[in-house]
Amino acid sequence: MSAALEGIRILDLSRLLPGPYSTLLLSDMGADVIKVEDPLAGDYLRFNPPLASSGMSIHFHTLNRNKRSIAIDLKKTEGRKILLELARNSEVLVEQFRPGVMDKLGLGYEAVKEVNPAIVYCSITGYGQNGPYRDYAGHDINYLGYSGILYSTGKASGPPVICGVQIADLAGGGMFAAISILAALLHAKKTGEGQFIDVSMMDGSASLLTINTGELFVTGRGPERESQLLWGATPCYNVYEAKDGYIALGAIEEKFWKRLCELLGKPEYSKFQFDEDKFEDIFSWLRKTFKQKTRDEWMEIFEGEDACMAPVLSQEEMVENPHVKAREMIVEFDDEKLGKTKTIGIPVKFSATPGRMKRSAPYLGEHTEEILLELGRTKKDIEKLKMEGIVK
């Protein structure tokens, strides 16, 4: 049974998190992702601690499985020729440099399009290819700051809170890049025409505020923190402290809230679910009540009940959760570099074309010779290229 993207070759010139996450998703779906790296340093994430037994970063391992690495010096003429040759035989190119860098190298969209009119060329940047911020440096926190997401996160009485997951990098950049690449591949298959994709992590983050901005466009004023149902304004959708941890309550629908009140011995509160005059009393009751038992004791009480209750798990607890295991989101992987190890599984389940884990994250330039041989270069040619520092 083949994976959905088998036969699709992707050149990945990106580093760190957004682009590599995008191509991780695509490689898990079967695409042949060739990681194009600088011979001297490669992807900076390779050296980000903690390091695995392979000598590479654990973070690099998790983001770059299923990929092959070729190390090319793109500042040299022969190096650029090799990349264009690879592009001629690829369906997708992903890059994550600042706007204009690839053009200066002679490897921008127009140059690549000349050798492959059907190429899907995806550029991931912080602020996009145009606009007054296009040349600004930035990281996840900056894109979230500009997009409005950071302002929206946290308690009303305190400062904005940094999320524990890089939303702009992973969702605003990586996931939107993967989605747009798949759409462009469909277009190319139908028409034979490739295209340039401009992915901005700030734009992608702003898109995640689609619901939040509805109130702004109607009333002229955006919602403040903890002012909305899903932002912690109401007792029925909130986080509560138990005796030894936290629980997450999401009893939005009337039937769920009613059942919760019955189980906690206060059925009379069911009719005050959205009565703001009663919020202070209900919050006080729930906070006092949930502190009387441990988190797991509460989960036993609510087992099988439609009350939308969940424990707030640590990462250590999450990976041991039976449902997570049943969904194969934590899998054992025979990694040729690390041996038998656990890793996050493939999040989407395909009935006919399941994703797969084929290989470990590559060493820098691990597949240079293999890939150049596929291009028709001889071993003698490759040795010469290595001697001249063009490839590693």
Buried (B, 14 or more C-beta within 10 A) or exposed (E): EEBBBEEBBBBBBBBBBBBBBBBBBBBBBBBBBBBBBBBEEBBEBBEBEEBBEBEBBBBBBBBBBBBBBBBBBBEBEEBBEBBBBBBEEBBBBBBBBBBEBBEEBBBBBEBBBEBBEBBBBBBBBBBBBEEEBBEBEBBBBBBBBBBBBBBBBBEEEEEBEEBEEBBBBBBBBBBBBBBBBBEBBEBBEEEEEBBBBBBBBBBBBBBBBEEBBEBEEEEEEBBEBBEBEEBBBBBBBBEBEBEEBBBBBBBBEEEBBBBBBBBBEBEEBBEBBBEEEBBEEBBEBBEEBBEEBBBBEBBEEBEEEEBBBEBBBEEEEEBEBEEBEEEEBBEEBEBEBBEEBEBBBBEEEEEEBBBBBEBBBBBBBBBBBEBBBBBEBEEEEBEBBBEEEBBB
